[in-house]
Amino acid sequence: MGPKLVSNEIRSEQRDAKAFFIGSEAEQLFAFYHQPVGTPRDLGFVLCPPHGQEAVQFHRSLRVLATLLSEQGHPTLRFDFRGCGDSAGDHDDWSLENWTTDVGLALDALKERSGVSSLGLVGLRLGGHVALKAAALRGDVHAIVAWDAVVDGHAYIDDALAQHENMLARAHVRPDMDPERRTRKELLGYAMPGSLLGDLGGIQMSDLQVAPARHALVVESFPEFPQDELVQRMQELGVNVIHERHANPHLWTWVEDFARVHIPRKILDAIRGWALRQQQ
């Protein structure tokens, strides 16, 4: 029943979602707009993906989540950050500043297409940090979901490096000695420009100085990276926060089967239920 249900959701997503591009011709972001089913609700959501291998692993989960939200009336938009997926740009465009701008463009596109007056964000891991940052800068986000958001940049990098070393220990590869690429680092099969590493290393809890939204759901599935400090910080800023723990540390761990995807249904249902309870 589980796989069949997911299959039905994917077919629904493919039928009802509209693909389009956001932004100027030179900086286009690829996006899908999931139209609300039935009576539209006045709260729409933009989904912010994680980065690198995590984005591959959770691509289908975001598709399913977008379907779940739209089926209960929430206009929903998912997109690729610049330089990622099918969006314009390359590795040199990777920066937290650029991606924060991208979230703003996606929110504006959602508002223009749906007509909602209340905006919501769902962000996973690095996408969670970017969503929090963008929401705090805008000041008009009503509800936000931070799913295992990156709140400590050094811990995030250290974990990725450890997983990368574990991957290389299992692989039959030789280091890339091309001098043109030796200034770049690589993590789990993805180039990692030094400028982005600098951005990531600077992520810390004190970055959050303004309430990102009126209501927030903090989802914690990776016990090694607790979200308690984020919850406390948002409470101090006056946010109505709910903290849910769904321990599943394997969700964010590199596995040799690079095509493996994750659909943590309990977490998706928790997000859907929380979204339904949000009121103006």
GISULVEN-V173021 format. One record per backbone hydrogen bond with DSSP energy under -0.5 kcal/mol. CO is the residue of the C=O (numbers start at 1). NH is the residue of the N-H. If there is no record, write none. Layout:
co->CO nh->NH
co->CO nh->NH
This chain:
co->1 nh->5
co->2 nh->6
co->3 nh->7
co->4 nh->8
co->5 nh->9
co->6 nh->10
co->7 nh->11
co->8 nh->12
co->9 nh->13
co->10 nh->14
co->11 nh->15
co->12 nh->16
co->13 nh->17
co->16 nh->35
co->17 nh->19
co->18 nh->33
co->20 nh->31
co->22 nh->29
co->24 nh->27
co->25 nh->28
co->28 nh->88
co->29 nh->22
co->30 nh->80
co->31 nh->20
co->32 nh->34
co->32 nh->78
co->33 nh->18
co->33 nh->35
co->34 nh->76
co->42 nh->117
co->42 nh->118
co->44 nh->120
co->45 nh->77
co->46 nh->48
co->46 nh->122
co->47 nh->49
co->47 nh->79
co->48 nh->124
co->51 nh->54
co->52 nh->55
co->52 nh->56
co->53 nh->57
co->54 nh->58
co->56 nh->59
co->57 nh->262
co->58 nh->62
co->59 nh->63
co->60 nh->64
co->61 nh->65
co->62 nh->66
co->63 nh->67
co->64 nh->68
co->65 nh->69
co->66 nh->70
co->67 nh->71
co->68 nh->72
co->69 nh->72
co->69 nh->74
co->70 nh->37
co->70 nh->73
co->73 nh->41
co->73 nh->75
co->75 nh->45
co->76 nh->34
co->77 nh->47
co->78 nh->32
co->81 nh->84
co->84 nh->87
co->88 nh->83
co->90 nh->93
co->91 nh->94
co->93 nh->95
co->95 nh->99
co->96 nh->100
co->97 nh->101
co->98 nh->102
co->99 nh->103
co->100 nh->104
co->101 nh->105
co->102 nh->106
co->103 nh->107
co->104 nh->108
co->105 nh->109
co->106 nh->110
co->107 nh->111
co->108 nh->112
co->109 nh->113
co->110 nh->114
co->111 nh->115
co->118 nh->44
co->119 nh->142
co->119 nh->143
co->120 nh->46
co->121 nh->145
co->122 nh->48
co->123 nh->147
co->124 nh->127
co->125 nh->128
co->125 nh->129
co->125 nh->150
co->126 nh->130
co->127 nh->131
co->128 nh->132
co->129 nh->133
co->130 nh->134
co->131 nh->135
co->132 nh->136
co->133 nh->137
co->134 nh->138
co->135 nh->139
co->140 nh->119
co->140 nh->142
co->141 nh->214
co->142 nh->214
co->142 nh->215
co->143 nh->121
co->144 nh->146
co->144 nh->217
co->145 nh->123
co->145 nh->147
co->146 nh->148
co->146 nh->219
co->147 nh->125
co->149 nh->151
co->152 nh->156
co->153 nh->157
co->154 nh->158
co->155 nh->159
co->156 nh->160
co->157 nh->161
co->158 nh->162
co->159 nh->163
co->160 nh->164
co->161 nh->165
co->162 nh->166
co->163 nh->167
co->164 nh->168
co->165 nh->169
co->166 nh->170
co->167 nh->170
co->167 nh->171
co->168 nh->171
co->171 nh->173
co->175 nh->177
co->178 nh->181
co->178 nh->182
co->181 nh->184
co->185 nh->192
co->187 nh->190
co->190 nh->187
co->192 nh->185
co->193 nh->197
co->194 nh->198
co->195 nh->199
co->196 nh->200
co->197 nh->201
co->198 nh->202
co->199 nh->202
co->200 nh->203
co->203 nh->153
co->204 nh->207
co->205 nh->208
co->207 nh->209
co->214 nh->240
co->215 nh->144
co->216 nh->242
co->217 nh->146
co->217 nh->219
co->218 nh->220
co->218 nh->244
co->219 nh->148
co->219 nh->221
co->220 nh->246
co->221 nh->223
co->221 nh->248
co->222 nh->225
co->223 nh->226
co->227 nh->231
co->228 nh->232
co->229 nh->233
co->230 nh->234
co->231 nh->235
co->232 nh->236
co->233 nh->237
co->234 nh->239
co->235 nh->238
co->239 nh->241
co->240 nh->216
co->242 nh->218
co->242 nh->244
co->244 nh->220
co->244 nh->246
co->248 nh->251
co->249 nh->252
co->250 nh->253
co->256 nh->258
co->257 nh->260
co->263 nh->265
co->264 nh->267
co->264 nh->268
co->265 nh->269
co->266 nh->270
co->267 nh->271
co->268 nh->272
co->269 nh->273
co->270 nh->274
co->271 nh->275
co->272 nh->276
co->273 nh->277
co->274 nh->277
co->274 nh->278
co->275 nh->278
